[in-house]
Amino acid sequence: SVAAITGYVETPVGDEIALEEAVQSVGPVTVCIDAGQSSFGSYGGGVYDEPNCETYYSNHAVTVVGFGTEGGKDYWLVKNSWGEGWGEAGYIKMSRNNKNQCAIATYACYPTL
């Protein structure tokens, strides 16, 4: 059977705590991020911490699928659409709890069923 999407929920703009709660309770959350830095395109591993990223400008849609901490740095586990040859098998660990870096929590939403 196919699930019917009845609507969607947007998390509050820029609220990383609300994004974390949504990922914990609902699962994957679609977000729009600033992926315009050359360091994003060349990401190969570790926690991506790019201070030149915008906080409220975005140009790329991705999916937050989880979160964690590595080497004392909090991160969002993000699935990109560029294939398994990019990043960590198609994923990136983006800095979390870091002033909404790369606009990760600016435009976040998930479907209601």
Secondary structure as GFF3:
##gff-version 3
##sequence-region A 1 113
A	DSSP	beta_strand	7	10	.	.	.	ID=ss1
A	DSSP	alpha_helix	16	25	.	.	.	ID=ss2
A	DSSP	beta_strand	29	33	.	.	.	ID=ss3
A	DSSP	alpha_helix	38	41	.	.	.	ID=ss4
A	DSSP	beta_strand	47	48	.	.	.	ID=ss5
A	DSSP	beta_strand	60	70	.	.	.	ID=ss6
A	DSSP	beta_strand	73	79	.	.	.	ID=ss7
A	DSSP	beta_strand	91	95	.	.	.	ID=ss8
A	DSSP	three_ten_helix	101	103	.	.	.	ID=ss9
A	DSSP	beta_strand	107	112	.	.	.	ID=ss10
###
